[in-house]
Amino acid sequence: MIFTSTSRDRRITLGVISAFLVFVPSGAGCAMQEESANTSDGFMITGPAAHDDFDLAVGDTLPELAYETVPAAVSSAAANQARSYGFRTACTRFFHARDNFVALLVKDCEPDVVVEDGRGMAAYRADGSPVGRATPWLTTHYTEVVPRTRPPGQR
């Protein structure tokens, strides 16, 4: 649709925008800014095995967290789990799931390397205690992870 702008069109548009702004809850923008500051541009869509192993809803989209925002107890527990499986701790990626954190454990994460077979998963509460049992291999734990790989310096 192509519209030509007239003074009347601009007044109507501004009226609609003003009416919309009245109904936006105060603080909604702040919450969205805070959430986006704590997350990266990545996400994971959970699959059936994530439900079975970690009680995550199938099809949930979990935002990826910036490493600096992950509780120290969670990153420490995930690092220990990654080392026990022989994965690189610098390659671990974190996702937010309601009150918990999901760690995607990755064997190698150099640029342009996608190793689907070299991935495991663990879930933790904020205090670092495990949710379910970590796994060194993935079946249908996720249906999509974006981006598919992330170099160590970009987590």
N, C-alpha and C positions, 0 to 999 in steps of 0.2 A: 504494500500500500504506500503510495506517495502522497504526502500532504504538502500543501503550500502554506506558508506561514503568514498569518494576518494578525493584527492586533487582537482581534477577538479570539483566535486560536491560542495565542500566548496567554491571555487572561484565563481561558478555560483550563489550559495545561497547568498554569500556576495554581489555580483553584484546586485541581485534582491532587497535585503534589502536596499542597498545604493540608488538604483533608486527610491524605494518607499519613503525613507526619504527625498529625494529632493522635492517631491510633497506634503509633510505634511506642512500645513501653519504654519508659526512661531507663537508661542503663543497658538496653539491649545491644547498642553499638559497642559499649565498653566490654561486655561479655564476649562479643564476637572478636573484638580486637585482642583480648586477653587469650582466648582460645587459639587464634591464629598465631600469636606470638610464641605459644608453647608447642606448636606443631610445625612439621616441615610440609613439603608439598606432596608427600607420599601417603599412601593408604593401603589397607589390606581388606579384602572381602572374604569373610570366613566361610568355611565349608563344613560338611557334616562331621568330619573327624575332630574339628575344633570344638564342636558341640559335645561330642562323646568324651574327649579327653579333658577339656577345660571349661565345660558348661557355657560355651559362647553360643549365641543364637546364630543359626545358619543364615548367611546372607547379610550379616551386619557389616557395615563399612567402618573399619577402625582407622582413625587418623594416626599417621606416624608422628612420633614425638621427636623433637629436637633432643639430642643426647643430654644436653645440659639440664633439661627439665625433668629427667627421670630421677626418681628418688635414689640416693646413694645405695640404700639397702637392696633395691631392685637391680641396679646395674652391677653391684657386687655379686649377688646371687646368680645373675645371668652369666657373668664372666666365669664364675666357678663351673657352671654347667657347661658352657662352651668349651672350656679347657678340658673337662672330663670327656667330652666327645671328640676332642682333637680339632675343634673349630677355632678360627681366629677371633679373639675377643673384640678386636677393632672392627670386625664386620657385623657384629650384632646390631640389629635394628629393633626399635621399640615402638609399640602401638598401644593406644589407650583403649581399654575395654571397660566401660562403666567405672567401677571402683578398682579395677585391676589393670595390670600391665602385661602385654604379651611380648615376649622376646622371640624374634626370628633369628635363630642361630645359623650362621653362614660360614661355610668352610673357606671360601675365597671370595673376595670382593674387589679385585683389581678392576680398573676401567675396562669396559668391553668384555668382561668375563661373566657369563651367566651359568651358574652351576645349580641346576634344579635338583640334582641328586645329593648335593652337599648342603642340605638344609635340615635344621631341626627346629623344635619349638618348645617353649616353656611359658608358663603364666605365673604371675606373682601378685601378691597383695602389696600394698605400699610399704609394709614392714619387711619385705623380702621373703616372706614365707610362701611356699609353693601353692599353687592352685592346680590340683590334678597332678598328673605325673608327666614330667618332661619326656620328649621323644627325640631320638637322634635322626629320625627320618620322617618324611612327611608323605602322606597319601592324599587325602582330600581335606587337609587342614585349611587350605585357602583355595579360592577359585581365581583370585587375581591379587598381585602385589604390584604397586606402581610407585616408583620405577622398579623394574625387575631387579636391578642391581644398584648398589650405591657404594662408590669408592670409600675407603676408610676415612679420609679427611672430610667427607661430606655427610656424615651421619648426624 
